[in-house]
Amino acid sequence: MEDQERLNNIFFGLIGKNISYSFSKTYFSKKFKNLQLSNSEYLNFDLKRIEDFSAIIHKFKGSLRGLNVTIPYKLSIFNYVDHVDETANKVGAINTIKFANNGSLIGYNTDVFGFENSLTPILKKHHNKALILGTGGASKAISYVFEKLNIEYFKVSRNPKDALQISYEDITNDLLNKYTIIVNCSPVGTFPNINDKPNIPYHFLTDKHLLYDLIYNPTETAFLKEGKKQLTQIKNGYEMLELQAEESWRIWNN
């Protein structure tokens, strides 16, 4: 009987790999309860490979309304949507999918909205150059926002591949005097490896710097703690996640 009742439910969910820690499931389940949406359900679709995505679509045909997408599928999911929103296309990463009334899948990127609206209220005049630690899918939305805000940036990589990338060894005192925003887009420091931190010269940081970590678990990463010791401004990724989740909800219901 319970399974029969679930057939009438409206489903949302998260596509990713090893996502038992998911922020999204907890967030939206609580939201549905607060809004008294008893027939709405949010599921984790933990896929070993992106090719399994088609089976999810087939199984929940007609009852899926929207999906969030996380690592490592923000790029490969492009092959499975029918249309891509302009922002997601420019960023080169999709983290939200809407199921249109005609059955087509539309890809969006709400990370841009989340990051921009959590960052701009805390920016100061001297925050006009940035370092992005990591070059994965998450860094694409961050660099897009910096371009939009006319903030110069370098991506920091262990293996720099172009003129916009530098190595961790290139981060000197002189560089840090100019690049006062540092965003950690890498997974370094995520639970349970909470003592790990990106390899940068923290002793060169000052109260002019802003350290932003996309990680939200733990709430204060080793990266942020090191910055705090140097009196830097710090922020984790929780507000960004809330904002991008709400933007996903707006898209699904628009």
Secondary structure in CASP SS format (residue, H / E / C, confidence):
PFRMAT SS
TARGET T0000
AUTHOR 0000-0000-0000
METHOD secondary structure of the structure
MODEL  1
M C 1.00
E H 1.00
D H 1.00
Q H 1.00
E H 1.00
R H 1.00
L C 1.00
N C 1.00
N C 1.00
I E 1.00
F E 1.00
F E 1.00
G E 1.00
L E 1.00
I E 1.00
G E 1.00
K C 1.00
N C 1.00
I C 1.00
S C 1.00
Y C 1.00
S C 1.00
F H 1.00
S H 1.00
K H 1.00
T H 1.00
Y H 1.00
F H 1.00
S H 1.00
K H 1.00
K H 1.00
F H 1.00
K H 1.00
N H 1.00
L C 1.00
Q C 1.00
L C 1.00
S C 1.00
N C 1.00
S E 1.00
E E 1.00
Y E 1.00
L E 1.00
N E 1.00
F E 1.00
D E 1.00
L C 1.00
K C 1.00
R C 1.00
I H 1.00
E H 1.00
D H 1.00
F H 1.00
S H 1.00
A H 1.00
I H 1.00
I H 1.00
H H 1.00
K H 1.00
F C 1.00
K C 1.00
G C 1.00
S C 1.00
L E 1.00
R E 1.00
G E 1.00
L E 1.00
N E 1.00
V E 1.00
T C 1.00
I C 1.00
P C 1.00
Y C 1.00
K C 1.00
L C 1.00
S H 1.00
I H 1.00
F H 1.00
N H 1.00
Y H 1.00
V C 1.00
D C 1.00
H E 1.00
V E 1.00
D C 1.00
E H 1.00
T H 1.00
A H 1.00
N H 1.00
K H 1.00
V H 1.00
G C 1.00
A C 1.00
I C 1.00
N C 1.00
T E 1.00
I E 1.00
K E 1.00
F E 1.00
A C 1.00
N C 1.00
N C 1.00
G C 1.00
S C 1.00
L E 1.00
I E 1.00
G E 1.00
Y E 1.00
N C 1.00
T C 1.00
D H 1.00
V H 1.00
F H 1.00
G H 1.00
F H 1.00
E H 1.00
N H 1.00
S H 1.00
L H 1.00
T H 1.00
P H 1.00
I H 1.00
L C 1.00
K C 1.00
K C 1.00
H C 1.00
H C 1.00
N C 1.00
K E 1.00
A E 1.00
L E 1.00
I E 1.00
L E 1.00
G C 1.00
T C 1.00
G C 1.00
G H 1.00
A H 1.00
S H 1.00
K H 1.00
A H 1.00
I H 1.00
S H 1.00
Y H 1.00
V H 1.00
F H 1.00
E H 1.00
K H 1.00
L C 1.00
N C 1.00
I C 1.00
E E 1.00
Y E 1.00
F E 1.00
K E 1.00
V E 1.00
S C 1.00
R C 1.00
N C 1.00
P C 1.00
K C 1.00
D C 1.00
A C 1.00
L C 1.00
Q E 1.00
I E 1.00
S C 1.00
Y H 1.00
E H 1.00
D H 1.00
I C 1.00
T C 1.00
N H 1.00
D H 1.00
L H 1.00
L H 1.00
N H 1.00
K H 1.00
Y C 1.00
T C 1.00
I E 1.00
I E 1.00
V E 1.00
N E 1.00
C C 1.00
S C 1.00
P C 1.00
V C 1.00
G C 1.00
T C 1.00
F C 1.00
P C 1.00
N C 1.00
I C 1.00
N C 1.00
D C 1.00
K C 1.00
P C 1.00
N C 1.00
I C 1.00
P C 1.00
Y H 1.00
H H 1.00
F H 1.00
L C 1.00
T C 1.00
D C 1.00
K C 1.00
H C 1.00
L E 1.00
L E 1.00
Y E 1.00
D E 1.00
L C 1.00
I C 1.00
Y C 1.00
N C 1.00
P C 1.00
T C 1.00
E C 1.00
T C 1.00
A H 1.00
F H 1.00
L H 1.00
K H 1.00
E H 1.00
G H 1.00
K H 1.00
K H 1.00
Q C 1.00
L C 1.00
T C 1.00
Q E 1.00
I E 1.00
K E 1.00
N C 1.00
G C 1.00
Y H 1.00
E H 1.00
M H 1.00
L H 1.00
E H 1.00
L H 1.00
Q H 1.00
A H 1.00
E H 1.00
E H 1.00
S H 1.00
W H 1.00
R H 1.00
I H 1.00
W H 1.00
N H 1.00
N C 1.00
END
